[in-house]
């Protein structure tokens, strides 16, 4: 079951990266929407990772 969940996350990640690439090259409107969501999720993950390394919650 866990393999299926991780495979699904991998597929969504790769699809999001493909949409970012396609939208940067002038793809359809829906790719721009998906790429915006993908970039926002990546930024949230980066910030969460930063706060995990710095327990005080301040910026690096």
C-alpha distance matrix in Angstrom:
0.0 3.8 5.4 5.2 6.5 8.8 9.9 10.8 12.7 14.4 15.5 16.9 18.7 20.2 21.3 22.9 24.7 25.9 27.3 29.0 30.6 31.6 33.0 35.1 36.7 37.6 34.8 34.6 34.4 30.8 29.9 32.0 30.2 26.7 28.2 29.7 26.5 24.8 27.8 27.8 24.1 25.0 28.1 26.3 23.9 27.0 28.9 26.2 26.0 29.8 30.0 27.6 30.1 33.1 32.9 36.1 34.6 37.4 37.5 37.6
3.8 0.0 3.8 5.4 5.1 6.2 8.4 9.8 10.6 12.2 14.2 15.4 16.5 18.3 19.9 21.0 22.6 24.3 25.7 27.1 28.7 30.1 31.4 33.1 35.0 36.2 33.6 33.7 33.4 29.9 28.7 30.5 28.8 25.3 26.4 27.8 24.6 22.6 25.3 25.3 21.6 22.1 25.1 23.4 20.7 23.7 25.6 22.9 22.5 26.3 26.6 24.1 26.4 29.5 29.4 32.8 31.3 34.0 34.0 34.0
5.4 3.8 0.0 3.8 5.5 5.2 5.9 8.5 9.9 10.3 12.1 14.2 15.2 16.3 18.1 19.8 20.9 22.3 24.1 25.6 26.8 28.2 29.9 31.6 33.2 34.5 31.9 32.3 32.4 29.0 27.5 29.6 28.3 24.6 25.5 27.4 24.5 22.2 24.9 25.5 21.9 22.0 25.4 24.2 21.4 24.0 26.5 24.1 23.4 27.2 28.0 25.5 27.5 30.8 31.2 34.6 32.9 35.4 35.0 34.8
5.2 5.4 3.8 0.0 3.8 5.5 5.0 6.1 8.6 9.8 10.4 12.2 14.1 15.3 16.3 18.2 19.9 20.9 22.4 24.3 25.7 26.6 28.2 30.2 31.7 32.7 29.8 29.9 30.0 26.4 25.2 27.6 26.1 22.5 23.8 25.7 22.8 20.8 23.9 24.5 21.0 21.7 25.1 23.9 21.5 24.5 26.8 24.7 24.4 28.2 28.9 26.9 29.2 32.3 32.6 35.8 33.8 36.3 35.8 35.9
6.5 5.1 5.5 3.8 0.0 3.8 5.4 5.1 6.3 8.7 9.9 10.7 12.3 14.3 15.3 16.5 18.5 20.0 21.1 22.7 24.5 25.6 26.7 28.8 30.6 31.5 28.8 28.7 28.4 24.8 23.8 25.7 23.9 20.4 21.7 23.2 20.0 18.3 21.3 21.4 17.8 18.7 22.0 20.5 18.2 21.4 23.5 21.2 21.2 25.0 25.5 23.6 26.1 29.1 29.3 32.3 30.3 32.8 32.5 32.8
8.8 6.2 5.2 5.5 3.8 0.0 3.8 5.3 5.0 6.1 8.6 9.9 10.4 12.3 14.1 15.2 16.5 18.3 19.9 21.1 22.6 24.2 25.5 27.1 29.0 30.3 27.9 28.3 28.2 24.9 23.2 25.0 23.7 20.0 20.7 22.4 19.5 17.1 19.8 20.4 16.8 16.9 20.3 19.2 16.5 19.2 21.7 19.7 19.1 22.9 23.9 21.9 24.0 27.1 27.8 30.9 28.9 31.2 30.6 30.5
9.9 8.4 5.9 5.0 5.4 3.8 0.0 3.8 5.4 5.0 6.2 8.6 9.8 10.5 12.2 14.1 15.3 16.4 18.3 20.0 21.1 22.3 24.1 25.8 27.3 28.6 26.0 26.5 26.8 23.4 21.8 24.0 23.0 19.2 20.1 22.3 19.7 17.2 20.1 21.2 18.0 18.1 21.7 21.1 18.6 21.2 24.0 22.4 21.8 25.5 26.8 25.0 26.9 30.1 31.0 34.1 31.9 34.0 33.1 32.9
10.8 9.8 8.5 6.1 5.1 5.3 3.8 0.0 3.8 5.4 5.1 6.2 8.5 9.9 10.5 12.2 14.2 15.3 16.4 18.4 20.0 20.8 22.2 24.3 25.9 26.8 24.0 24.0 24.0 20.5 19.2 21.5 20.1 16.4 17.8 19.8 17.0 15.0 18.3 19.1 15.9 16.7 20.3 19.5 17.6 20.6 23.1 21.5 21.6 25.2 26.3 24.9 27.2 30.1 30.9 33.6 31.2 33.3 32.4 32.7
12.7 10.6 9.9 8.6 6.3 5.0 5.4 3.8 0.0 3.8 5.5 5.1 6.1 8.6 9.8 10.5 12.3 14.2 15.3 16.5 18.4 19.8 20.8 22.6 24.6 25.7 23.3 23.6 23.3 20.0 18.4 20.1 18.7 15.0 15.8 17.5 14.7 12.4 15.3 16.0 12.6 13.2 16.7 16.0 13.9 16.8 19.3 17.9 17.9 21.4 22.6 21.4 23.6 26.5 27.4 30.1 27.6 29.6 28.7 28.9
14.4 12.2 10.3 9.8 8.7 6.1 5.0 5.4 3.8 0.0 3.8 5.5 5.1 6.2 8.5 9.8 10.6 12.3 14.2 15.4 16.6 18.2 19.8 21.3 23.0 24.5 22.2 23.1 23.4 20.3 18.1 20.0 19.4 15.6 15.7 18.0 15.8 12.9 15.5 17.0 14.0 13.6 17.4 17.4 15.0 17.3 20.3 19.3 18.7 22.1 23.8 22.5 24.3 27.4 28.7 31.5 29.1 30.7 29.4 29.2
15.5 14.2 12.1 10.4 9.9 8.6 6.2 5.1 5.5 3.8 0.0 3.8 5.4 5.2 6.1 8.5 9.9 10.5 12.2 14.3 15.3 16.2 18.0 20.0 21.3 22.5 19.8 20.4 21.0 17.8 15.8 18.2 17.6 13.9 14.6 17.3 15.3 12.7 15.8 17.6 15.0 15.1 18.9 19.1 17.3 19.6 22.6 21.9 21.7 24.9 26.6 25.7 27.5 30.4 31.8 34.4 31.8 33.3 31.9 31.9
16.9 15.4 14.2 12.2 10.7 9.9 8.6 6.2 5.1 5.5 3.8 0.0 3.8 5.5 5.1 6.0 8.6 9.8 10.4 12.3 14.2 15.1 16.1 18.3 20.0 20.8 18.2 18.5 18.4 15.1 13.4 15.5 14.4 10.6 11.6 14.0 11.6 9.4 12.8 14.2 11.7 12.4 16.1 16.1 14.9 17.5 20.1 19.6 19.9 23.0 24.6 24.0 26.1 28.7 30.0 32.3 29.4 30.9 29.6 29.9
18.7 16.5 15.2 14.1 12.3 10.4 9.8 8.5 6.1 5.1 5.4 3.8 0.0 3.8 5.4 5.1 6.2 8.6 9.9 10.6 12.4 14.2 15.2 16.7 18.8 20.1 18.1 19.0 19.0 16.2 13.8 15.2 14.7 11.0 10.7 13.1 11.2 8.0 10.7 12.6 10.1 9.8 13.6 14.2 12.5 14.6 17.6 17.4 17.3 20.2 22.2 21.7 23.4 26.1 27.8 30.0 27.2 28.5 26.8 26.9
20.2 18.3 16.3 15.3 14.3 12.3 10.5 9.9 8.6 6.2 5.2 5.5 3.8 0.0 3.8 5.4 5.1 6.1 8.6 9.9 10.6 12.2 14.1 15.4 16.9 18.6 16.5 17.9 18.6 16.1 13.2 15.2 15.5 11.8 11.3 14.4 13.3 10.1 12.5 15.1 13.2 12.5 16.2 17.4 15.8 17.3 20.6 20.7 20.2 23.0 25.3 24.8 26.2 29.0 30.9 33.2 30.4 31.4 29.5 29.2
21.3 19.9 18.1 16.3 15.3 14.1 12.2 10.5 9.8 8.5 6.1 5.1 5.4 3.8 0.0 3.8 5.4 5.0 6.2 8.7 9.9 10.3 12.0 14.2 15.4 16.5 13.9 14.7 15.4 12.6 10.1 12.6 12.7 9.1 9.4 12.7 11.7 9.3 12.3 14.7 13.3 13.4 16.9 18.0 17.1 19.0 21.9 22.2 22.3 24.9 27.0 26.9 28.5 31.0 32.8 34.9 31.8 32.8 30.9 31.1
22.9 21.0 19.8 18.2 16.5 15.2 14.1 12.2 10.5 9.8 8.5 6.0 5.1 5.4 3.8 0.0 3.8 5.4 5.1 6.3 8.7 9.8 10.4 12.3 14.4 15.3 13.2 14.1 14.1 11.5 8.8 10.3 10.2 6.6 6.2 9.2 8.3 5.6 8.5 11.0 10.0 10.2 13.4 14.7 14.3 16.0 18.8 19.3 19.7 22.1 24.2 24.4 26.1 28.3 30.2 32.0 28.8 29.6 27.7 28.0
24.7 22.6 20.9 19.9 18.5 16.5 15.3 14.2 12.3 10.6 9.9 8.6 6.2 5.1 5.4 3.8 0.0 3.8 5.4 5.1 6.3 8.6 9.9 10.7 12.8 14.6 13.1 15.0 15.5 13.7 10.3 11.4 12.4 9.3 7.4 10.6 10.6 7.3 8.8 12.1 11.5 10.3 13.5 15.6 14.8 15.6 18.8 19.8 19.6 21.7 24.2 24.5 25.6 28.0 30.2 32.0 29.0 29.5 27.2 27.0
25.9 24.3 22.3 20.9 20.0 18.3 16.4 15.3 14.2 12.3 10.5 9.8 8.6 6.1 5.0 5.4 3.8 0.0 3.8 5.5 5.1 6.1 8.5 9.9 10.9 12.6 10.7 12.7 14.0 12.3 8.8 10.9 12.5 9.7 8.4 12.1 12.6 10.0 11.7 15.0 14.7 14.0 17.0 19.1 18.5 19.4 22.5 23.5 23.4 25.5 28.0 28.3 29.4 31.8 34.0 35.8 32.7 33.1 30.8 30.7
27.3 25.7 24.1 22.4 21.1 19.9 18.3 16.4 15.3 14.2 12.2 10.4 9.9 8.6 6.2 5.1 5.4 3.8 0.0 3.8 5.4 4.9 5.8 8.3 9.8 10.4 8.2 9.6 10.4 8.8 5.2 7.2 8.8 6.4 5.3 9.1 10.0 8.4 10.2 13.2 13.5 13.6 16.1 18.1 18.3 19.4 22.0 23.3 23.7 25.6 27.9 28.5 30.0 32.0 34.1 35.5 32.2 32.6 30.3 30.6
29.0 27.1 25.6 24.3 22.7 21.1 20.0 18.4 16.5 15.4 14.3 12.3 10.6 9.9 8.7 6.3 5.1 5.5 3.8 0.0 3.8 5.5 5.2 6.1 8.8 10.1 9.3 11.3 11.6 10.8 7.1 7.2 9.3 7.5 4.4 7.7 9.5 7.5 7.9 11.3 12.3 11.6 13.7 16.3 16.6 17.1 19.7 21.4 21.7 23.2 25.7 26.7 27.8 29.6 31.9 33.2 29.9 29.9 27.4 27.6
30.6 28.7 26.8 25.7 24.5 22.6 21.1 20.0 18.4 16.6 15.3 14.2 12.4 10.6 9.9 8.7 6.3 5.1 5.4 3.8 0.0 3.8 5.6 5.3 6.7 9.2 8.8 11.8 13.2 12.9 9.1 9.7 12.4 10.8 8.1 11.3 13.3 11.1 11.2 14.9 15.7 14.5 16.6 19.5 19.4 19.5 22.4 24.2 24.0 25.4 28.2 29.1 29.8 31.8 34.4 35.8 32.6 32.4 29.7 29.5
31.6 30.1 28.2 26.6 25.6 24.2 22.3 20.8 19.8 18.2 16.2 15.1 14.2 12.2 10.3 9.8 8.6 6.1 4.9 5.5 3.8 0.0 3.8 5.4 5.2 6.6 5.3 8.4 10.5 10.4 6.9 8.3 11.4 10.3 8.6 11.9 13.9 12.5 13.3 16.6 17.6 17.1 19.2 21.8 22.0 22.5 25.2 26.9 27.1 28.6 31.2 32.1 33.1 35.0 37.4 38.7 35.4 35.3 32.7 32.7
33.0 31.4 29.9 28.2 26.7 25.5 24.1 22.2 20.8 19.8 18.0 16.1 15.2 14.1 12.0 10.4 9.9 8.5 5.8 5.2 5.6 3.8 0.0 3.8 5.2 5.1 4.5 7.1 8.0 8.7 5.4 5.1 8.7 8.8 6.8 9.3 12.0 11.5 11.7 14.6 16.3 16.2 17.7 20.3 21.2 21.6 23.9 25.8 26.4 27.6 30.0 31.3 32.4 34.0 36.3 37.3 33.8 33.6 31.0 31.4
35.1 33.1 31.6 30.2 28.8 27.1 25.8 24.3 22.6 21.3 20.0 18.3 16.7 15.4 14.2 12.3 10.7 9.9 8.3 6.1 5.3 5.4 3.8 0.0 3.8 5.6 7.2 10.3 11.2 12.4 9.2 8.1 11.7 11.7 8.8 10.8 13.9 12.9 12.1 15.3 17.3 16.4 17.5 20.6 21.4 21.2 23.5 25.9 26.1 26.9 29.6 31.1 31.8 33.2 35.9 36.7 33.4 32.8 29.9 30.0
36.7 35.0 33.2 31.7 30.6 29.0 27.3 25.9 24.6 23.0 21.3 20.0 18.8 16.9 15.4 14.4 12.8 10.9 9.8 8.8 6.7 5.2 5.2 3.8 0.0 3.8 5.9 9.6 11.7 13.2 10.2 10.1 13.8 14.0 11.7 14.0 17.0 16.0 15.7 18.9 20.7 19.8 21.2 24.3 24.9 24.7 27.2 29.4 29.6 30.5 33.3 34.6 35.2 36.8 39.5 40.4 37.1 36.5 33.6 33.5
37.6 36.2 34.5 32.7 31.5 30.3 28.6 26.8 25.7 24.5 22.5 20.8 20.1 18.6 16.5 15.3 14.6 12.6 10.4 10.1 9.2 6.6 5.1 5.6 3.8 0.0 3.8 6.7 8.7 11.0 8.9 8.5 12.2 13.2 11.7 13.6 16.6 16.5 16.4 19.1 21.2 21.0 22.2 25.0 26.1 26.2 28.3 30.5 31.1 32.1 34.5 36.0 37.0 38.4 40.8 41.6 38.1 37.6 34.8 35.2
34.8 33.6 31.9 29.8 28.8 27.9 26.0 24.0 23.3 22.2 19.8 18.2 18.1 16.5 13.9 13.2 13.1 10.7 8.2 9.3 8.8 5.3 4.5 7.2 5.9 3.8 0.0 3.8 6.6 8.1 6.1 7.2 10.5 11.0 10.4 12.8 15.2 15.1 15.9 18.5 20.1 20.4 22.0 24.4 25.3 26.0 28.2 30.0 30.7 32.1 34.3 35.6 36.8 38.4 40.7 41.6 38.1 38.0 35.5 36.0
34.6 33.7 32.3 29.9 28.7 28.3 26.5 24.0 23.6 23.1 20.4 18.5 19.0 17.9 14.7 14.1 15.0 12.7 9.6 11.3 11.8 8.4 7.1 10.3 9.6 6.7 3.8 0.0 3.8 5.6 5.6 6.9 9.2 10.4 11.0 12.9 14.9 15.6 16.9 18.9 20.5 21.4 23.0 24.9 26.1 27.2 29.1 30.7 31.9 33.3 35.3 36.5 38.1 39.6 41.6 42.5 38.9 39.0 36.7 37.5
34.4 33.4 32.4 30.0 28.4 28.2 26.8 24.0 23.3 23.4 21.0 18.4 19.0 18.6 15.4 14.1 15.5 14.0 10.4 11.6 13.2 10.5 8.0 11.2 11.7 8.7 6.6 3.8 0.0 3.8 5.4 5.2 6.5 8.9 9.9 10.8 12.8 14.4 15.5 16.9 18.7 20.1 21.3 23.0 24.7 25.9 27.4 29.0 30.5 31.8 33.5 35.0 36.7 37.9 39.7 40.4 36.7 36.8 34.7 35.9
30.8 29.9 29.0 26.4 24.8 24.9 23.4 20.5 20.0 20.3 17.8 15.1 16.2 16.1 12.6 11.5 13.7 12.3 8.8 10.8 12.9 10.4 8.7 12.4 13.2 11.0 8.1 5.6 3.8 0.0 3.8 5.4 5.0 6.2 8.5 9.9 10.8 12.2 14.2 15.4 16.6 18.3 20.0 21.2 22.6 24.3 25.9 27.1 28.6 30.3 31.8 33.0 35.0 36.4 38.0 39.0 35.3 35.8 33.9 35.1
29.9 28.7 27.5 25.2 23.8 23.2 21.8 19.2 18.4 18.1 15.8 13.4 13.8 13.2 10.1 8.8 10.3 8.8 5.2 7.1 9.1 6.9 5.4 9.2 10.2 8.9 6.1 5.6 5.4 3.8 0.0 3.8 5.4 5.1 5.9 8.4 9.8 10.2 11.9 14.0 15.1 16.1 18.0 19.7 20.8 22.1 24.1 25.4 26.5 28.2 30.1 31.2 32.9 34.5 36.4 37.5 33.9 34.3 32.1 33.0
32.0 30.5 29.6 27.6 25.7 25.0 24.0 21.5 20.1 20.0 18.2 15.5 15.2 15.2 12.6 10.3 11.4 10.9 7.2 7.2 9.7 8.3 5.1 8.1 10.1 8.5 7.2 6.9 5.2 5.4 3.8 0.0 3.8 5.5 5.0 6.1 8.6 9.7 10.4 12.1 14.1 15.1 16.3 18.3 19.8 20.8 22.4 24.2 25.5 26.8 28.6 30.1 31.7 33.0 34.9 35.7 32.0 32.1 29.8 30.9
30.2 28.8 28.3 26.1 23.9 23.7 23.0 20.1 18.7 19.4 17.6 14.4 14.7 15.5 12.7 10.2 12.4 12.5 8.8 9.3 12.4 11.4 8.7 11.7 13.8 12.2 10.5 9.2 6.5 5.0 5.4 3.8 0.0 3.8 5.5 5.2 6.4 8.7 10.1 10.7 12.5 14.3 15.5 16.7 18.5 20.1 21.3 22.7 24.4 25.9 27.3 28.7 30.8 31.9 33.5 34.2 30.5 30.9 29.1 30.5
26.7 25.3 24.6 22.5 20.4 20.0 19.2 16.4 15.0 15.6 13.9 10.6 11.0 11.8 9.1 6.6 9.3 9.7 6.4 7.5 10.8 10.3 8.8 11.7 14.0 13.2 11.0 10.4 8.9 6.2 5.1 5.5 3.8 0.0 3.8 5.4 5.1 6.1 8.6 9.8 10.5 12.2 14.2 15.3 16.4 18.3 20.0 21.0 22.4 24.3 25.8 26.9 28.9 30.4 32.0 33.2 29.6 30.3 28.5 29.5
28.2 26.4 25.5 23.8 21.7 20.7 20.1 17.8 15.8 15.7 14.6 11.6 10.7 11.3 9.4 6.2 7.4 8.4 5.3 4.4 8.1 8.6 6.8 8.8 11.7 11.7 10.4 11.0 9.9 8.5 5.9 5.0 5.5 3.8 0.0 3.8 5.4 4.9 6.0 8.4 9.7 10.4 12.2 14.1 15.2 16.3 18.3 19.8 20.8 22.4 24.3 25.5 27.1 28.7 30.6 31.7 28.2 28.5 26.3 27.1
29.7 27.8 27.4 25.7 23.2 22.4 22.3 19.8 17.5 18.0 17.3 14.0 13.1 14.4 12.7 9.2 10.6 12.1 9.1 7.7 11.3 11.9 9.3 10.8 14.0 13.6 12.8 12.9 10.8 9.9 8.4 6.1 5.2 5.4 3.8 0.0 3.8 5.4 5.2 6.1 8.6 9.9 10.6 12.3 14.2 15.3 16.5 18.3 19.9 21.0 22.7 24.3 26.1 27.1 28.9 29.6 26.0 26.2 24.1 25.4
26.5 24.6 24.5 22.8 20.0 19.5 19.7 17.0 14.7 15.8 15.3 11.6 11.2 13.3 11.7 8.3 10.6 12.6 10.0 9.5 13.3 13.9 12.0 13.9 17.0 16.6 15.2 14.9 12.8 10.8 9.8 8.6 6.4 5.1 5.4 3.8 0.0 3.8 5.5 5.1 6.1 8.6 9.9 10.5 12.3 14.2 15.3 16.4 18.2 19.9 21.1 22.4 24.6 25.8 27.3 28.3 24.7 25.4 23.8 25.1
24.8 22.6 22.2 20.8 18.3 17.1 17.2 15.0 12.4 12.9 12.7 9.4 8.0 10.1 9.3 5.6 7.3 10.0 8.4 7.5 11.1 12.5 11.5 12.9 16.0 16.5 15.1 15.6 14.4 12.2 10.2 9.7 8.7 6.1 4.9 5.4 3.8 0.0 3.8 5.4 5.2 6.2 8.6 9.9 10.6 12.3 14.3 15.3 16.4 18.4 20.1 21.0 22.9 24.6 26.3 27.6 24.2 24.9 23.1 23.9
27.8 25.3 24.9 23.9 21.3 19.8 20.1 18.3 15.3 15.5 15.8 12.8 10.7 12.5 12.3 8.5 8.8 11.7 10.2 7.9 11.2 13.3 11.7 12.1 15.7 16.4 15.9 16.9 15.5 14.2 11.9 10.4 10.1 8.6 6.0 5.2 5.5 3.8 0.0 3.8 5.5 5.0 6.2 8.7 9.8 10.4 12.3 14.2 15.2 16.4 18.5 19.9 21.3 22.7 24.8 25.8 22.3 22.5 20.3 21.1
27.8 25.3 25.5 24.5 21.4 20.4 21.2 19.1 16.0 17.0 17.6 14.2 12.6 15.1 14.7 11.0 12.1 15.0 13.2 11.3 14.9 16.6 14.6 15.3 18.9 19.1 18.5 18.9 16.9 15.4 14.0 12.1 10.7 9.8 8.4 6.1 5.1 5.4 3.8 0.0 3.8 5.4 5.1 6.2 8.6 9.8 10.6 12.3 14.2 15.3 16.6 18.4 20.3 21.2 22.9 23.6 20.0 20.5 18.7 20.1
24.1 21.6 21.9 21.0 17.8 16.8 18.0 15.9 12.6 14.0 15.0 11.7 10.1 13.2 13.3 10.0 11.5 14.7 13.5 12.3 15.7 17.6 16.3 17.3 20.7 21.2 20.1 20.5 18.7 16.6 15.1 14.1 12.5 10.5 9.7 8.6 6.1 5.2 5.5 3.8 0.0 3.8 5.4 5.1 6.2 8.6 9.9 10.5 12.2 14.2 15.4 16.4 18.6 20.1 21.5 22.8 19.4 20.5 19.1 20.2
25.0 22.1 22.0 21.7 18.7 16.9 18.1 16.7 13.2 13.6 15.1 12.4 9.8 12.5 13.4 10.2 10.3 14.0 13.6 11.6 14.5 17.1 16.2 16.4 19.8 21.0 20.4 21.4 20.1 18.3 16.1 15.1 14.3 12.2 10.4 9.9 8.6 6.2 5.0 5.4 3.8 0.0 3.8 5.4 5.1 6.1 8.6 9.8 10.5 12.3 14.3 15.2 16.8 18.5 20.5 22.0 18.8 19.5 17.6 18.1
28.1 25.1 25.4 25.1 22.0 20.3 21.7 20.3 16.7 17.4 18.9 16.1 13.6 16.2 16.9 13.4 13.5 17.0 16.1 13.7 16.6 19.2 17.7 17.5 21.2 22.2 22.0 23.0 21.3 20.0 18.0 16.3 15.5 14.2 12.2 10.6 9.9 8.6 6.2 5.1 5.4 3.8 0.0 3.8 5.4 5.0 6.2 8.6 9.8 10.5 12.4 14.2 15.6 16.6 18.7 19.6 16.2 16.5 14.4 15.4
26.3 23.4 24.2 23.9 20.5 19.2 21.1 19.5 16.0 17.4 19.1 16.1 14.2 17.4 18.0 14.7 15.6 19.1 18.1 16.3 19.5 21.8 20.3 20.6 24.3 25.0 24.4 24.9 23.0 21.2 19.7 18.3 16.7 15.3 14.1 12.3 10.5 9.9 8.7 6.2 5.1 5.4 3.8 0.0 3.8 5.4 5.2 6.1 8.5 9.8 10.6 12.2 14.5 15.4 16.8 17.9 14.4 15.4 14.3 15.7
23.9 20.7 21.4 21.5 18.2 16.5 18.6 17.6 13.9 15.0 17.3 14.9 12.5 15.8 17.1 14.3 14.8 18.5 18.3 16.6 19.4 22.0 21.2 21.4 24.9 26.1 25.3 26.1 24.7 22.6 20.8 19.8 18.5 16.4 15.2 14.2 12.3 10.6 9.8 8.6 6.2 5.1 5.4 3.8 0.0 3.8 5.5 5.1 6.1 8.6 9.9 10.4 12.6 14.4 15.9 17.7 14.7 16.1 14.9 15.6
27.0 23.7 24.0 24.5 21.4 19.2 21.2 20.6 16.8 17.3 19.6 17.5 14.6 17.3 19.0 16.0 15.6 19.4 19.4 17.1 19.5 22.5 21.6 21.2 24.7 26.2 26.0 27.2 25.9 24.3 22.1 20.8 20.1 18.3 16.3 15.3 14.2 12.3 10.4 9.8 8.6 6.1 5.0 5.4 3.8 0.0 3.8 5.5 5.1 6.2 8.7 9.9 10.9 12.6 14.9 16.4 13.5 14.1 12.3 12.5
28.9 25.6 26.5 26.8 23.5 21.7 24.0 23.1 19.3 20.3 22.6 20.1 17.6 20.6 21.9 18.8 18.8 22.5 22.0 19.7 22.4 25.2 23.9 23.5 27.2 28.3 28.2 29.1 27.4 25.9 24.1 22.4 21.3 20.0 18.3 16.5 15.3 14.3 12.3 10.6 9.9 8.6 6.2 5.2 5.5 3.8 0.0 3.8 5.3 5.0 6.3 8.6 10.1 10.6 12.6 13.5 10.2 10.9 9.5 10.7
26.2 22.9 24.1 24.7 21.2 19.7 22.4 21.5 17.9 19.3 21.9 19.6 17.4 20.7 22.2 19.3 19.8 23.5 23.3 21.4 24.2 26.9 25.8 25.9 29.4 30.5 30.0 30.7 29.0 27.1 25.4 24.2 22.7 21.0 19.8 18.3 16.4 15.3 14.2 12.3 10.5 9.8 8.6 6.1 5.1 5.5 3.8 0.0 3.8 5.4 5.2 6.2 8.9 10.0 11.0 12.8 9.9 11.8 11.5 12.6
26.0 22.5 23.4 24.4 21.2 19.1 21.8 21.6 17.9 18.7 21.7 19.9 17.3 20.2 22.3 19.7 19.6 23.4 23.7 21.7 24.0 27.1 26.4 26.1 29.6 31.1 30.7 31.9 30.5 28.6 26.5 25.5 24.4 22.4 20.8 19.9 18.2 16.4 15.2 14.2 12.2 10.5 9.8 8.5 6.1 5.1 5.3 3.8 0.0 3.8 5.4 5.0 6.5 8.8 10.7 13.1 10.9 12.4 11.7 11.6
29.8 26.3 27.2 28.2 25.0 22.9 25.5 25.2 21.4 22.1 24.9 23.0 20.2 23.0 24.9 22.1 21.7 25.5 25.6 23.2 25.4 28.6 27.6 26.9 30.5 32.1 32.1 33.3 31.8 30.3 28.2 26.8 25.9 24.3 22.4 21.0 19.9 18.4 16.4 15.3 14.2 12.3 10.5 9.8 8.6 6.2 5.0 5.4 3.8 0.0 3.8 5.4 5.4 6.4 9.2 10.8 8.6 9.2 8.0 7.9
30.0 26.6 28.0 28.9 25.5 23.9 26.8 26.3 22.6 23.8 26.6 24.6 22.2 25.3 27.0 24.2 24.2 28.0 27.9 25.7 28.2 31.2 30.0 29.6 33.3 34.5 34.3 35.3 33.5 31.8 30.1 28.6 27.3 25.8 24.3 22.7 21.1 20.1 18.5 16.6 15.4 14.3 12.4 10.6 9.9 8.7 6.3 5.2 5.4 3.8 0.0 3.8 5.4 5.0 6.3 7.9 5.5 7.5 8.0 9.0
27.6 24.1 25.5 26.9 23.6 21.9 25.0 24.9 21.4 22.5 25.7 24.0 21.7 24.8 26.9 24.4 24.5 28.3 28.5 26.7 29.1 32.1 31.3 31.1 34.6 36.0 35.6 36.5 35.0 33.0 31.2 30.1 28.7 26.9 25.5 24.3 22.4 21.0 19.9 18.4 16.4 15.2 14.2 12.2 10.4 9.9 8.6 6.2 5.0 5.4 3.8 0.0 3.8 5.6 6.2 9.3 8.2 10.6 11.3 11.5
30.1 26.4 27.5 29.2 26.1 24.0 26.9 27.2 23.6 24.3 27.5 26.1 23.4 26.2 28.5 26.1 25.6 29.4 30.0 27.8 29.8 33.1 32.4 31.8 35.2 37.0 36.8 38.1 36.7 35.0 32.9 31.7 30.8 28.9 27.1 26.1 24.6 22.9 21.3 20.3 18.6 16.8 15.6 14.5 12.6 10.9 10.1 8.9 6.5 5.4 5.4 3.8 0.0 3.8 6.2 9.1 8.9 10.2 10.4 9.4
33.1 29.5 30.8 32.3 29.1 27.1 30.1 30.1 26.5 27.4 30.4 28.7 26.1 29.0 31.0 28.3 28.0 31.8 32.0 29.6 31.8 35.0 34.0 33.2 36.8 38.4 38.4 39.6 37.9 36.4 34.5 33.0 31.9 30.4 28.7 27.1 25.8 24.6 22.7 21.2 20.1 18.5 16.6 15.4 14.4 12.6 10.6 10.0 8.8 6.4 5.0 5.6 3.8 0.0 3.8 5.6 5.8 6.9 7.9 7.6
32.9 29.4 31.2 32.6 29.3 27.8 31.0 30.9 27.4 28.7 31.8 30.0 27.8 30.9 32.8 30.2 30.2 34.0 34.1 31.9 34.4 37.4 36.3 35.9 39.5 40.8 40.7 41.6 39.7 38.0 36.4 34.9 33.5 32.0 30.6 28.9 27.3 26.3 24.8 22.9 21.5 20.5 18.7 16.8 15.9 14.9 12.6 11.0 10.7 9.2 6.3 6.2 6.2 3.8 0.0 3.8 5.4 8.0 10.3 10.9
36.1 32.8 34.6 35.8 32.3 30.9 34.1 33.6 30.1 31.5 34.4 32.3 30.0 33.2 34.9 32.0 32.0 35.8 35.5 33.2 35.8 38.7 37.3 36.7 40.4 41.6 41.6 42.5 40.4 39.0 37.5 35.7 34.2 33.2 31.7 29.6 28.3 27.6 25.8 23.6 22.8 22.0 19.6 17.9 17.7 16.4 13.5 12.8 13.1 10.8 7.9 9.3 9.1 5.6 3.8 0.0 3.8 5.6 8.9 10.2
34.6 31.3 32.9 33.8 30.3 28.9 31.9 31.2 27.6 29.1 31.8 29.4 27.2 30.4 31.8 28.8 29.0 32.7 32.2 29.9 32.6 35.4 33.8 33.4 37.1 38.1 38.1 38.9 36.7 35.3 33.9 32.0 30.5 29.6 28.2 26.0 24.7 24.2 22.3 20.0 19.4 18.8 16.2 14.4 14.7 13.5 10.2 9.9 10.9 8.6 5.5 8.2 8.9 5.8 5.4 3.8 0.0 3.8 6.8 9.1
37.4 34.0 35.4 36.3 32.8 31.2 34.0 33.3 29.6 30.7 33.3 30.9 28.5 31.4 32.8 29.6 29.5 33.1 32.6 29.9 32.4 35.3 33.6 32.8 36.5 37.6 38.0 39.0 36.8 35.8 34.3 32.1 30.9 30.3 28.5 26.2 25.4 24.9 22.5 20.5 20.5 19.5 16.5 15.4 16.1 14.1 10.9 11.8 12.4 9.2 7.5 10.6 10.2 6.9 8.0 5.6 3.8 0.0 3.8 6.5
37.5 34.0 35.0 35.8 32.5 30.6 33.1 32.4 28.7 29.4 31.9 29.6 26.8 29.5 30.9 27.7 27.2 30.8 30.3 27.4 29.7 32.7 31.0 29.9 33.6 34.8 35.5 36.7 34.7 33.9 32.1 29.8 29.1 28.5 26.3 24.1 23.8 23.1 20.3 18.7 19.1 17.6 14.4 14.3 14.9 12.3 9.5 11.5 11.7 8.0 8.0 11.3 10.4 7.9 10.3 8.9 6.8 3.8 0.0 3.8
37.6 34.0 34.8 35.9 32.8 30.5 32.9 32.7 28.9 29.2 31.9 29.9 26.9 29.2 31.1 28.0 27.0 30.7 30.6 27.6 29.5 32.7 31.4 30.0 33.5 35.2 36.0 37.5 35.9 35.1 33.0 30.9 30.5 29.5 27.1 25.4 25.1 23.9 21.1 20.1 20.2 18.1 15.4 15.7 15.6 12.5 10.7 12.6 11.6 7.9 9.0 11.5 9.4 7.6 10.9 10.2 9.1 6.5 3.8 0.0
